[in-house]
Amino acid sequence: MKYFADINVMPMKALLDPQGKAVTGSMRNLGLAEIENIRIGKHITLEIEAPNKEIATAKIDDACKKLLCNQIMEFYEFELREA
Amino acid sequence: MKYFADINVMPMKALLDPQGKAVTGSMRNLGLAEIENIRIGKHITLEIEAPNKEIATAKIDDACKKLLCNQIMEFYEFELREA
């Protein structure tokens, strides 16, 4: 069975996000001062072939921990759907 | 009224995504060869103060077009929810 996954990897809430901070400042210069508290992370989409949803979830969790997410500075969340 | 927005900015489907391609190769080296077709973009969260949802949507659309998304190479989608 094939599944699609949508993964978000974001900087931890307790940490400063300098990129988001800079973009928040740029919003003000563009006349969009009502936009605040921007945080920027990664959005990752992928396809996985697995016998069932539990195995697919475990494999993606593994991929996030081993490669996609630096758990010192980032956290991740994901959603799976059938292809 | 305060709204939270979740924005995804992804490389266009017709374009190669070299970063995603490299990570797909690394999955194979990690023993996760069943993961394929990885694409990597940005996930952006922000807060916006607006009188109603229509205005908030229009402002975020504006922010995406002017600053967050390079529409030559990327597309965006977003969801709004009340704080």
gemmi code that builds the backbone of each chain (N, CA, C; Angstrom):
import gemmi

chains = {
    "A": [
        ("MET", (0.837, -1.199, 0.000), (0.000, 0.000, 0.000), (0.875, 1.255, 0.000)),
        ("LYS", (0.434, 2.239, -0.734), (1.224, 3.468, -0.815), (0.577, 4.566, 0.039)),
        ("TYR", (1.398, 5.295, 0.766), (0.899, 6.401, 1.586), (1.645, 7.683, 1.230)),
        ("PHE", (0.926, 8.794, 1.377), (1.557, 10.112, 1.282), (1.719, 10.664, 2.694)),
        ("ALA", (2.862, 11.276, 2.968), (3.054, 11.910, 4.278), (3.346, 13.393, 4.112)),
        ("ASP", (2.780, 14.189, 5.006), (3.079, 15.622, 5.109), (3.736, 15.844, 6.461)),
        ("ILE", (4.982, 16.277, 6.426), (5.757, 16.441, 7.661), (6.089, 17.918, 7.850)),
        ("ASN", (5.902, 18.411, 9.064), (6.356, 19.763, 9.392), (7.473, 19.672, 10.417)),
        ("VAL", (8.572, 20.345, 10.134), (9.692, 20.419, 11.075), (9.874, 21.882, 11.440)),
        ("MET", (9.647, 22.215, 12.712), (9.662, 23.629, 13.125), (10.691, 23.862, 14.224)),
        ("PRO", (11.228, 25.091, 14.293), (12.124, 25.413, 15.417), (11.333, 25.340, 16.724)),
        ("MET", (11.967, 24.831, 17.762), (11.281, 24.711, 19.059), (10.782, 26.061, 19.543)),
        ("LYS", (9.618, 26.020, 20.203), (8.965, 27.278, 20.616), (9.835, 28.091, 21.581)),
        ("ALA", (10.667, 27.397, 22.371), (11.479, 28.093, 23.363), (12.689, 28.792, 22.730)),
        ("LEU", (12.971, 28.478, 21.461), (14.151, 29.048, 20.812), (13.783, 30.223, 19.929)),
        ("LEU", (14.674, 31.184, 19.848), (14.540, 32.268, 18.890), (14.602, 31.702, 17.483)),
        ("ASP", (13.830, 32.306, 16.573), (13.895, 31.931, 15.166), (14.299, 33.180, 14.386)),
        ("PRO", (15.598, 33.366, 14.164), (16.081, 34.628, 13.577), (15.509, 34.887, 12.184)),
        ("GLN", (15.316, 33.814, 11.404), (14.767, 33.983, 10.058), (13.324, 34.516, 10.144)),
        ("GLY", (12.545, 33.924, 11.033), (11.167, 34.382, 11.231), (11.119, 35.815, 11.734)),
        ("LYS", (12.040, 36.137, 12.625), (12.117, 37.484, 13.179), (12.392, 38.513, 12.074)),
        ("ALA", (13.323, 38.184, 11.195), (13.668, 39.089, 10.093), (12.477, 39.282, 9.166)),
        ("VAL", (11.766, 38.195, 8.893), (10.616, 38.293, 7.985), (9.482, 39.087, 8.645)),
        ("THR", (9.316, 38.926, 9.967), (8.309, 39.724, 10.677), (8.616, 41.217, 10.497)),
        ("GLY", (9.902, 41.581, 10.582), (10.294, 42.971, 10.364), (9.981, 43.440, 8.957)),
        ("SER", (10.203, 42.565, 7.976), (9.936, 42.934, 6.583), (8.448, 43.144, 6.341)),
        ("MET", (7.601, 42.403, 7.067), (6.156, 42.587, 6.912), (5.772, 44.028, 7.244)),
        ("ARG", (6.382, 44.561, 8.299), (6.099, 45.930, 8.703), (6.461, 46.884, 7.561)),
        ("ASN", (7.592, 46.654, 6.931), (8.013, 47.520, 5.811), (7.092, 47.407, 4.611)),
        ("LEU", (6.401, 46.270, 4.493), (5.474, 46.077, 3.366), (4.079, 46.591, 3.693)),
        ("GLY", (3.911, 47.190, 4.862), (2.583, 47.669, 5.237), (1.681, 46.575, 5.774)),
        ("LEU", (2.287, 45.493, 6.270), (1.491, 44.390, 6.828), (1.847, 44.206, 8.302)),
        ("ALA", (1.761, 45.312, 9.050), (2.206, 45.289, 10.449), (1.314, 44.429, 11.329)),
        ("GLU", (0.111, 44.082, 10.843), (-0.774, 43.225, 11.660), (-0.337, 41.764, 11.663)),
        ("ILE", (0.660, 41.441, 10.851), (1.205, 40.076, 10.861), (2.370, 40.006, 11.844)),
        ("GLU", (2.290, 39.055, 12.761), (3.268, 38.990, 13.845), (3.706, 37.560, 14.103)),
        ("ASN", (4.817, 37.475, 14.828), (5.227, 36.199, 15.397), (5.391, 35.106, 14.326)),
        ("ILE", (6.090, 35.464, 13.252), (6.325, 34.504, 12.169), (7.411, 33.512, 12.589)),
        ("ARG", (7.158, 32.254, 12.341), (8.184, 31.222, 12.545), (8.294, 30.402, 11.263)),
        ("ILE", (9.521, 30.095, 10.899), (9.756, 29.426, 9.621), (10.462, 28.103, 9.839)),
        ("GLY", (9.871, 27.055, 9.310), (10.464, 25.727, 9.391), (10.394, 25.056, 8.038)),
        ("LYS", (10.430, 23.729, 8.050), (10.413, 22.990, 6.788), (9.114, 22.222, 6.632)),
        ("HIS", (8.647, 22.141, 5.394), (7.523, 21.270, 5.073), (8.043, 20.214, 4.112)),
        ("ILE", (7.843, 18.961, 4.453), (8.394, 17.863, 3.654), (7.253, 16.943, 3.234)),
        ("THR", (7.181, 16.633, 1.959), (6.205, 15.638, 1.507), (6.967, 14.441, 0.962)),
        ("LEU", (6.412, 13.256, 1.155), (7.065, 12.058, 0.624), (6.041, 10.954, 0.388)),
        ("GLU", (6.490, 9.924, -0.311), (5.661, 8.741, -0.534), (6.344, 7.557, 0.122)),
        ("ILE", (5.541, 6.679, 0.697), (6.119, 5.491, 1.326), (5.262, 4.275, 0.998)),
        ("GLU", (5.965, 3.184, 0.731), (5.318, 1.909, 0.430), (5.401, 1.067, 1.697)),
        ("ALA", (4.258, 0.682, 2.254), (4.269, -0.110, 3.498), (3.028, -0.983, 3.552)),
        ("PRO", (3.121, -2.127, 4.264), (1.966, -3.032, 4.316), (0.757, -2.437, 5.045)),
        ("ASN", (0.980, -1.584, 6.033), (-0.157, -0.952, 6.707), (0.251, 0.389, 7.313)),
        ("LYS", (-0.733, 1.084, 7.843), (-0.504, 2.450, 8.315), (0.437, 2.491, 9.518)),
        ("GLU", (0.348, 1.482, 10.392), (1.204, 1.462, 11.586), (2.675, 1.375, 11.184)),
        ("ILE", (2.978, 0.495, 10.239), (4.372, 0.346, 9.804), (4.843, 1.620, 9.106)),
        ("ALA", (3.983, 2.201, 8.274), (4.347, 3.448, 7.596), (4.638, 4.538, 8.629)),
        ("THR", (3.787, 4.639, 9.656), (3.991, 5.649, 10.701), (5.330, 5.438, 11.402)),
        ("ALA", (5.643, 4.173, 11.723), (6.897, 3.880, 12.422), (8.107, 4.248, 11.564)),
        ("LYS", (8.032, 3.957, 10.264), (9.161, 4.247, 9.366), (9.368, 5.761, 9.227)),
        ("ILE", (8.267, 6.489, 9.150), (8.412, 7.936, 8.990), (8.944, 8.557, 10.270)),
        ("ASP", (8.487, 8.041, 11.394), (9.012, 8.494, 12.671), (10.533, 8.282, 12.716)),
        ("ASP", (10.954, 7.120, 12.261), (12.362, 6.780, 12.191), (13.114, 7.769, 11.290)),
        ("ALA", (12.547, 8.037, 10.104), (13.187, 8.961, 9.152), (13.310, 10.356, 9.756)),
        ("CYS", (12.288, 10.794, 10.464), (12.329, 12.129, 11.080), (13.432, 12.182, 12.125)),
        ("LYS", (13.498, 11.141, 12.977), (14.487, 11.158, 14.064), (15.906, 11.030, 13.532)),
        ("LYS", (16.094, 10.230, 12.481), (17.447, 9.973, 12.004), (17.962, 11.018, 11.036)),
        ("LEU", (17.065, 11.673, 10.302), (17.555, 12.507, 9.209), (16.863, 13.869, 9.069)),
        ("LEU", (15.545, 13.889, 9.165), (14.834, 15.108, 8.770), (14.816, 16.180, 9.850)),
        ("CYS", (14.870, 15.762, 11.103), (14.679, 16.707, 12.206), (15.867, 16.655, 13.158)),
        ("ASN", (16.388, 17.815, 13.509), (17.415, 17.917, 14.539), (16.690, 18.141, 15.867)),
        ("GLN", (16.560, 17.069, 16.653), (15.687, 17.153, 17.819), (16.227, 18.011, 18.964)),
        ("ILE", (17.444, 18.489, 18.812), (17.963, 19.447, 19.800), (17.278, 20.801, 19.618)),
        ("MET", (17.047, 21.168, 18.357), (16.541, 22.510, 18.070), (15.156, 22.523, 17.418)),
        ("GLU", (14.685, 21.366, 16.979), (13.447, 21.336, 16.198), (12.501, 20.262, 16.723)),
        ("PHE", (11.230, 20.412, 16.416), (10.272, 19.325, 16.670), (9.552, 19.038, 15.360)),
        ("TYR", (8.948, 17.846, 15.285), (8.257, 17.510, 14.036), (6.866, 16.967, 14.328)),
        ("GLU", (6.021, 17.040, 13.323), (4.699, 16.419, 13.379), (4.385, 16.005, 11.956)),
        ("PHE", (3.574, 14.954, 11.810), (3.243, 14.549, 10.444), (1.867, 13.918, 10.354)),
        ("GLU", (1.369, 13.908, 9.139), (0.092, 13.274, 8.828), (0.303, 12.324, 7.665)),
        ("LEU", (-0.381, 11.199, 7.737), (-0.298, 10.184, 6.689), (-1.652, 10.056, 6.020)),
        ("ARG", (-1.667, 9.891, 4.717), (-2.930, 9.524, 4.074), (-2.666, 8.499, 2.970)),
        ("GLU", (-3.671, 7.682, 2.710), (-3.519, 6.659, 1.683), (-3.453, 7.291, 0.296)),
        ("ALA", (-2.618, 6.722, -0.555), (-2.503, 7.259, -1.920), (-3.740, 6.874, -2.730)),
    ],
    "B": [
        ("MET", (-9.900, 40.660, 15.941), (-9.860, 39.201, 16.100), (-8.487, 38.674, 15.675)),
        ("LYS", (-8.008, 37.706, 16.413), (-6.687, 37.169, 16.102), (-6.818, 35.809, 15.391)),
        ("TYR", (-6.017, 35.621, 14.363), (-6.027, 34.347, 13.638), (-4.614, 33.765, 13.592)),
        ("PHE", (-4.555, 32.436, 13.549), (-3.294, 31.739, 13.291), (-3.320, 31.247, 11.851)),
        ("ALA", (-2.205, 31.374, 11.167), (-2.128, 30.833, 9.803), (-1.002, 29.808, 9.709)),
        ("ASP", (-1.260, 28.747, 8.957), (-0.250, 27.747, 8.611), (-0.068, 27.796, 7.107)),
        ("ILE", (1.124, 28.148, 6.673), (1.395, 28.332, 5.250), (2.425, 27.299, 4.803)),
        ("ASN", (2.182, 26.653, 3.684), (3.185, 25.782, 3.071), (3.641, 26.392, 1.754)),
        ("VAL", (4.934, 26.522, 1.590), (5.513, 27.012, 0.333), (6.367, 25.876, -0.226)),
        ("MET", (5.960, 25.351, -1.378), (6.653, 24.169, -1.925), (7.197, 24.447, -3.320)),
        ("PRO", (8.289, 23.746, -3.698), (8.773, 23.873, -5.079), (7.712, 23.333, -6.040)),
        ("MET", (7.538, 23.997, -7.160), (6.531, 23.560, -8.134), (6.766, 22.125, -8.580)),
        ("LYS", (5.678, 21.427, -8.816), (5.769, 19.993, -9.132), (6.557, 19.728, -10.418)),
        ("ALA", (6.512, 20.681, -11.344), (7.197, 20.476, -12.617), (8.708, 20.672, -12.500)),
        ("LEU", (9.162, 21.232, -11.361), (10.593, 21.519, -11.215), (11.285, 20.440, -10.391)),
        ("LEU", (12.532, 20.191, -10.705), (13.365, 19.322, -9.885), (13.552, 19.965, -8.511)),
        ("ASP", (13.616, 19.142, -7.474), (13.910, 19.636, -6.132), (15.192, 18.947, -5.673)),
        ("PRO", (16.347, 19.565, -5.914), (17.623, 18.881, -5.654), (17.801, 18.496, -4.183)),
        ("GLN", (17.307, 19.338, -3.282), (17.426, 19.032, -1.854), (16.629, 17.760, -1.516)),
        ("GLY", (15.410, 17.698, -2.032), (14.584, 16.511, -1.807), (15.209, 15.263, -2.421)),
        ("LYS", (15.777, 15.436, -3.600), (16.427, 14.330, -4.297), (17.596, 13.774, -3.460)),
        ("ALA", (18.388, 14.672, -2.905), (19.527, 14.261, -2.081), (19.045, 13.518, -0.840)),
        ("VAL", (17.985, 14.019, -0.228), (17.482, 13.375, 0.995), (16.882, 12.011, 0.660)),
        ("THR", (16.226, 11.893, -0.515), (15.697, 10.590, -0.940), (16.844, 9.581, -1.035)),
        ("GLY", (17.992, 10.012, -1.573), (19.168, 9.134, -1.654), (19.664, 8.732, -0.274)),
        ("SER", (19.648, 9.681, 0.667), (20.107, 9.375, 2.026), (19.194, 8.374, 2.713)),
        ("MET", (17.902, 8.407, 2.392), (16.971, 7.435, 2.989), (17.402, 6.015, 2.647)),
        ("ARG", (17.820, 5.832, 1.403), (18.258, 4.510, 0.968), (19.451, 4.049, 1.823)),
        ("ASN", (20.385, 4.970, 2.060), (21.560, 4.630, 2.873), (21.202, 4.320, 4.325)),
        ("LEU", (20.074, 4.853, 4.777), (19.632, 4.602, 6.160), (18.773, 3.352, 6.260)),
        ("GLY", (18.597, 2.637, 5.153), (17.755, 1.444, 5.183), (16.279, 1.753, 5.090)),
        ("LEU", (15.948, 2.927, 4.559), (14.531, 3.294, 4.413), (14.215, 3.492, 2.927)),
        ("ALA", (14.548, 2.468, 2.129), (14.410, 2.594, 0.678), (12.956, 2.687, 0.239)),
        ("GLU", (12.003, 2.336, 1.119), (10.584, 2.428, 0.750), (10.064, 3.860, 0.764)),
        ("ILE", (10.900, 4.791, 1.216), (10.521, 6.211, 1.177), (11.031, 6.815, -0.121)),
        ("GLU", (10.129, 7.438, -0.851), (10.461, 7.941, -2.193), (9.887, 9.322, -2.422)),
        ("ASN", (10.419, 9.958, -3.461), (9.803, 11.174, -3.975), (9.658, 12.262, -2.908)),
        ("ILE", (10.742, 12.496, -2.181), (10.720, 13.521, -1.126), (10.830, 14.905, -1.766)),
        ("ARG", (9.989, 15.812, -1.317), (10.100, 17.214, -1.730), (10.133, 18.081, -0.479)),
        ("ILE", (10.993, 19.090, -0.506), (11.204, 19.891, 0.696), (10.911, 21.360, 0.407)),
        ("GLY", (10.031, 21.923, 1.199), (9.695, 23.335, 1.083), (9.698, 23.982, 2.455)),
        ("LYS", (8.951, 25.073, 2.585), (8.934, 25.802, 3.850), (7.566, 25.686, 4.513)),
        ("HIS", (7.588, 25.602, 5.825), (6.342, 25.698, 6.585), (6.440, 26.955, 7.436)),
        ("ILE", (5.456, 27.837, 7.306), (5.505, 29.129, 7.982), (4.261, 29.271, 8.851)),
        ("THR", (4.449, 29.613, 10.122), (3.293, 29.902, 10.971), (3.356, 31.374, 11.361)),
        ("LEU", (2.186, 32.010, 11.488), (2.161, 33.410, 11.904), (0.842, 33.741, 12.572)),
        ("GLU", (0.818, 34.901, 13.199), (-0.411, 35.407, 13.805), (-0.803, 36.683, 13.092)),
        ("ILE", (-2.091, 36.885, 12.912), (-2.553, 38.105, 12.257), (-3.781, 38.643, 12.974)),
        ("GLU", (-3.802, 39.955, 13.120), (-4.918, 40.652, 13.747), (-5.756, 41.248, 12.619)),
        ("ALA", (-7.033, 40.849, 12.520), (-7.877, 41.366, 11.440), (-9.328, 41.360, 11.886)),
        ("PRO", (-10.159, 42.251, 11.316), (-11.566, 42.328, 11.741), (-12.367, 41.066, 11.399)),
        ("ASN", (-12.027, 40.402, 10.295), (-12.743, 39.159, 9.980), (-11.857, 38.241, 9.136)),
        ("LYS", (-12.366, 37.054, 8.881), (-11.561, 36.026, 8.228), (-11.230, 36.394, 6.776)),
        ("GLU", (-12.160, 37.062, 6.082), (-11.927, 37.441, 4.680), (-10.729, 38.386, 4.580)),
        ("ILE", (-10.699, 39.389, 5.470), (-9.599, 40.357, 5.434), (-8.280, 39.655, 5.791)),
        ("ALA", (-8.332, 38.799, 6.801), (-7.120, 38.063, 7.182), (-6.610, 37.237, 5.999)),
        ("THR", (-7.517, 36.559, 5.304), (-7.134, 35.746, 4.146), (-6.483, 36.604, 3.071)),
        ("ALA", (-7.085, 37.768, 2.789), (-6.544, 38.652, 1.757), (-5.147, 39.140, 2.124)),
        ("LYS", (-4.944, 39.484, 3.407), (-3.627, 39.995, 3.836), (-2.562, 38.899, 3.737)),
        ("ILE", (-2.942, 37.685, 4.101), (-1.949, 36.606, 4.051), (-1.612, 36.266, 2.602)),
        ("ASP", (-2.625, 36.315, 1.762), (-2.387, 36.113, 0.338), (-1.379, 37.142, -0.184)),
        ("ASP", (-1.582, 38.370, 0.227), (-0.698, 39.468, -0.129), (0.731, 39.198, 0.365)),
        ("ALA", (0.845, 38.788, 1.630), (2.162, 38.515, 2.214), (2.866, 37.386, 1.457)),
        ("CYS", (2.105, 36.360, 1.079), (2.708, 35.247, 0.341), (3.229, 35.721, -1.000)),
        ("LYS", (2.399, 36.497, -1.712), (2.789, 36.937, -3.054), (3.955, 37.899, -3.022)),
        ("LYS", (3.981, 38.789, -1.999), (5.004, 39.822, -1.975), (6.313, 39.375, -1.356)),
        ("LEU", (6.251, 38.422, -0.436), (7.457, 38.149, 0.346), (7.770, 36.666, 0.554)),
        ("LEU", (6.755, 35.868, 0.890), (7.062, 34.513, 1.367), (7.325, 33.512, 0.246)),
        ("CYS", (6.699, 33.758, -0.903), (6.744, 32.758, -1.972), (7.292, 33.378, -3.253)),
        ("ASN", (8.230, 32.708, -3.881), (8.716, 33.101, -5.196), (7.863, 32.350, -6.221)),
        ("GLN", (6.908, 33.045, -6.802), (5.900, 32.350, -7.617), (6.430, 31.829, -8.952)),
        ("ILE", (7.669, 32.170, -9.271), (8.275, 31.585, -10.477), (8.605, 30.110, -10.227)),
        ("MET", (9.045, 29.825, -9.006), (9.536, 28.476, -8.708), (8.730, 27.740, -7.643)),
        ("GLU", (7.861, 28.456, -6.952), (7.167, 27.853, -5.808), (5.665, 28.125, -5.871)),
        ("PHE", (4.894, 27.299, -5.192), (3.480, 27.611, -4.987), (3.199, 27.558, -3.493)),
        ("TYR", (2.097, 28.189, -3.095), (1.788, 28.198, -1.660), (0.347, 27.807, -1.426)),
        ("GLU", (0.084, 27.359, -0.203), (-1.283, 27.106, 0.244), (-1.302, 27.406, 1.731)),
        ("PHE", (-2.453, 27.836, 2.248), (-2.486, 28.122, 3.687), (-3.854, 27.852, 4.285)),
        ("GLU", (-3.828, 27.677, 5.602), (-5.055, 27.504, 6.378), (-5.063, 28.516, 7.498)),
        ("LEU", (-6.249, 29.052, 7.763), (-6.416, 30.037, 8.822), (-7.284, 29.435, 9.912)),
        ("ARG", (-6.957, 29.693, 11.167), (-7.911, 29.335, 12.224), (-7.943, 30.423, 13.286)),
        ("GLU", (-9.084, 30.553, 13.942), (-9.218, 31.581, 14.969), (-8.362, 31.251, 16.168)),
        ("ALA", (-7.780, 32.293, 16.758), (-6.940, 32.069, 17.950), (-7.847, 31.769, 19.147)),
    ],
}
model = gemmi.Model(1)
for chain_id, residues in chains.items():
    chain = gemmi.Chain(chain_id)
    for i, (resn, *xyz) in enumerate(residues, 1):
        res = gemmi.Residue()
        res.name, res.seqid = resn, gemmi.SeqId(i, " ")
        for name, pos in zip(("N", "CA", "C"), xyz):
            atom = gemmi.Atom()
            atom.name, atom.element = name, gemmi.Element(name[0])
            atom.pos, atom.b_iso = gemmi.Position(*pos), 0.0
            res.add_atom(atom)
        chain.add_residue(res)
    model.add_chain(chain)
structure = gemmi.Structure()
structure.add_model(model)
structure.setup_entities()
